[in-house]
């Protein structure tokens, strides 16, 4: 799945999964806010550009999306070198696939 989203293997974006995981797993509220803002931005972009890739259930809260991404990055440390945006998208696809 991840390979499908990495259209340019030489470009990893401005922020990678390691940086995002550092933000998301920090105790500092500012770092956590950076994480959540990034995740929400990726989700909003995904929803406005690609339909039926992710199906978020009604009533889900933004912090739950952050938790999903953090759990994904914790579970798959071998993928943290990829762009943060692609890891956010892959984590959401795995957690909330459209049927």
N, C-alpha and C positions, 0 to 999 in steps of 0.2 A: 504494500500500500504506500509506504513512504516514498519509494522510488518514483511512483506516479506523480508525486507533487514536487519533486526536485527537478525542475526543467533545465536548470543550469548547474551541473555538479561543481563547477569551479567557483560559484558565487554562493556565499552562505548568508547573505543579508547583513544588515547593520548590527544585529543582535543575534547571538546564538543561544542555543538551549542551555549552555552552562551559565550564561549571564542571567537568563530568565529564571533558572532554577535557584540561583543565588538570591534573586529578588523575592521569589515566591516562598522560599523556605526560611527567610530571615525573620527574626523576632521584631525587627524595627518596623513600625507602622508605615514609614515613608517607603521603605523597600517593598513592603506588601502592597502598598497603593500603586507603585510602579508596575508590579506584576499584574495586578487586577486590571489596571488601565490598559496594559498591553494586550491582555487576553480579551477584554471586551472589544478593543479596537479590531483585533483579528477576527473575532466572531462577527462583528458588525460588517466588516468588509466582506467576509465570506457570504453572509446572508444577502448582501446587495449585488454580488457578482455571480454566484453559483447557486442554483436552486437544487433542492433535494439531495444535497451532499451530507448535510447534518440536520437531524430532526430533534431539536431541543424540546423536551416536554413542557407543557404549560406549567407555570408556577415556579419554574426553576429560578433561583436567585443568582446574581452575578458572582457572589463569592463561591457558589458551588462550581461554577465554570473554572474559577481559579483553583479550587481543590482538585478538580479532574486533571487539569494541566500539571499541577504540582505532583500528583500521584503518578501520572504518566512519566514525568521526568525522573522521579525517584525510582520507578520500576525499571526504566530503560536508560540507564546512564550511558550506555554505548551509543545512544542517538543524540546526546546533548551537543555534539559538535555541529549538527545541522542548524539551519536558521531557526530562530525562535518562532517565526511565523509558521513555518511548516510543521514544527512540533506541536504547536497549538492546534492546527487544523487536524493533524493525524490523531491527536488525543481526543478531539471532539468527535471525529468520525468513528473511532473505536468505542467511545462511550455512548454516543447517540446516533447510531446508524439509522438511516431511513429504510423502511421496510418495503 
